[in-house]
Amino acid sequence: MTFFNSTEPIIRRKQTALDLQDLCGLLKIKIKIGDYQLFSRFYTRVDQALLLWGVIALTIFTAAQFLPLSWITQAYFWSALTVVATVWMISLTNFWTKVEQLSWVMYLWGGLMLFTLILTNLGIFGGWGVILMNLCSLWLGSCAIGYFLTGWGLKSRLFILIGLIHLLAIPFLPVIAGWQFLATGLIISGSLVLLSELQWDMREPIYSPVLSEQERAFNQQQQQQRQN
């Protein structure tokens, strides 16, 4: 018996037969001009949380790269935004993680973000040079830890692969020293957008005591449709 679900590809187009925990809070976006459909996507609450962090990460690191704002000013603003985003993420993913018995993954990411934020602010407000000189490495490393542990919890090869990409990017930061904030933002946000737009591999469905018998039966029907 293998650790990963070998019956699933690492990544593929999103499945349409969604389980109950994915249908809860589903966001559908369709943009049409006349009869021509320009854009059609749907995003689960997990996808929405991924997109939220993707936008925030790109905004923060792009601002650090280009905006002529002091580190102190940015620290105040981005700290508040990170705390709000962490609470929002927990709110969005709470039901899904309970059903999948993965609540620890949600709190893992929340804890990683807040811990890394504290270290960042210690570097900025305390003038800790070793932290200031390695902010990008700090955030890439923190995300790598999150992806590795999430990949282990979900039994997902894709999450572990993305964790490796984050980790392997760190040694290359000195090569692009003048653009490392932008590069870090693109790596972090690009990975999150990819995860939100496509279907990633994970372990087989489990019995969830959170759901009723009818809800579990519905999920089994959806699973059968996905296998057909």
PEVEN-V406731 format. One record per pair of residues at least 4 apart in sequence whose ideal C-beta (glycine too) atoms are under 8 Angstrom apart, sorted by sequence separation. I is the first residue (numbers start at 0). GAP is how many residues later the second one is. If there is no record, write none. Layout:
# PEVEN-V406731
I&GAP  I&GAP
This chain:
# PEVEN-V406731
1&4  7&4  17&4  18&4  19&4  21&4  31&4  42&4  43&4  44&4  45&4  46&4  47&4  48&4  49&4  50&4  51&4  52&4  53&4  54&4  55&4  56&4  57&4  58&4  59&4  60&4  61&4  62&4  68&4  69&4  70&4  71&4  72&4  73&4  74&4  75&4  76&4  77&4  78&4  79&4  80&4  81&4  82&4  83&4  84&4  85&4  86&4  87&4  88&4  89&4  92&4  93&4  94&4  95&4  96&4  101&4  102&4  103&4  104&4  105&4  106&4  107&4  108&4  109&4  110&4  111&4  112&4  113&4  114&4  115&4  116&4  117&4  118&4  119&4  120&4  121&4  122&4  127&4  128&4  129&4  130&4  133&4  134&4  135&4  136&4  137&4  138&4  139&4  140&4  141&4  142&4  143&4  144&4  145&4  146&4  147&4  148&4  149&4  150&4  155&4  156&4  157&4  158&4  159&4  160&4  161&4  162&4  163&4  164&4  165&4  167&4  168&4  171&4  172&4  175&4  178&4  179&4  180&4  181&4  182&4  183&4  184&4  185&4  186&4  187&4  188&4  189&4  190&4  191&4  192&4  193&4  210&4  211&4  212&4  213&4  214&4  215&4  216&4  217&4  218&4  219&4  220&4  221&4  222&4  223&4  17&5  31&5  32&5  42&5  68&5  96&5  97&5  122&5  126&5  150&5  153&5  194&5  210&5  30&6  31&6  62&6  95&6  96&6  121&6  122&6  149&6  150&6  29&7  30&7  66&7  122&7  130&7  150&7  172&7  175&7  17&8  30&8  42&8  96&8  122&8  123&8  150&8  151&8  207&8  210&8  29&9  30&9  93&9  96&9  121&9  122&9  149&9  150&9  206&9  28&10  29&10  63&10  150&10  172&10  28&11  62&11  119&11  147&11  172&11  28&12  93&12  118&12  122&12  146&12  147&12  150&12  27&13  28&13  92&13  146&13  27&14  28&14  59&14  168&14  204&14  26&15  27&15  62&15  119&15  146&15  147&15  168&15  204&15  25&16  26&16  89&16  146&16  25&17  26&17  88&17  89&17  145&17  25&18  59&18  119&18  144&18  168&18  204&18  24&19  25&19  118&19  119&19  143&19  146&19  24&20  26&20  88&20  89&20  142&20  143&20  22&21  23&21  26&21  59&21  88&21  165&21  21&22  115&22  143&22  164&22  165&22  24&23  115&23  142&23  143&23  21&24  85&24  55&25  140&25  165&25  17&26  55&26  115&26  139&26  140&26  164&26  85&27  114&27  139&27  13&28  84&28  85&28  55&29  112&29  139&29  140&29  161&29  111&30  139&30  81&31  82&31  111&31  52&32  81&32  161&32  51&33  111&33  136&33  139&33  161&33  82&34  111&34  135&34  81&35  51&36  52&36  136&36  51&37  108&37  135&37  157&37  78&38  107&38  48&39  48&40  51&40  107&41  108&41  158&41  78&42  107&42  157&42  48&43  157&43  47&44  48&44  104&44  135&44  139&44  146&44  155&44  156&44  74&45  104&45  135&45  138&45  142&45  155&45  45&46  74&46  134&46  154&46  155&46  44&47  45&47  135&47  139&47  154&47  155&47  44&48  104&48  135&48  139&48  142&48  153&48  154&48  74&49  103&49  104&49  138&49  153&49  44&50  45&50  74&50  44&51  101&51  43&52  71&52  101&52  70&53  71&53  70&61  24&67  24&70  23&71  63&71  23&72  20&74  21&74  20&75  60&75  20&78  19&79  20&79  18&80  100&105  99&106  100&107  99&108  98&109  98&111  97&112  98&112  64&114  64&116  65&116  63&117  64&117  61&119  60&120  61&120  64&120  60&121  63&121  60&123  61&123  60&124  59&125  60&125  57&127  60&127  56&128  57&128  60&128  57&130  56&131  57&131  56&132  53&134  54&134  53&135  56&135  52&136  53&136  53&138  52&139  53&139  50&141  49&142  50&142  53&142  49&143  49&145  50&145  49&146  9&147  10&147  9&148  46&148  47&148  46&149  4&150  46&150  3&151  9&151  2&152  3&152  3&153  42&153  40&156  10&183  13&183  13&184  14&184  12&185  13&185  11&186  12&186  18&186  10&187  11&187  10&188  10&189  9&190  10&190  20&190  9&191  19&191  8&192  7&193  7&194  19&195  4&196  3&197  4&197  4&198  19&198  3&199  4&199  18&199  19&199  18&200  19&202  18&203  17&204  18&204  16&205  16&206  16&208  16&209  14&211
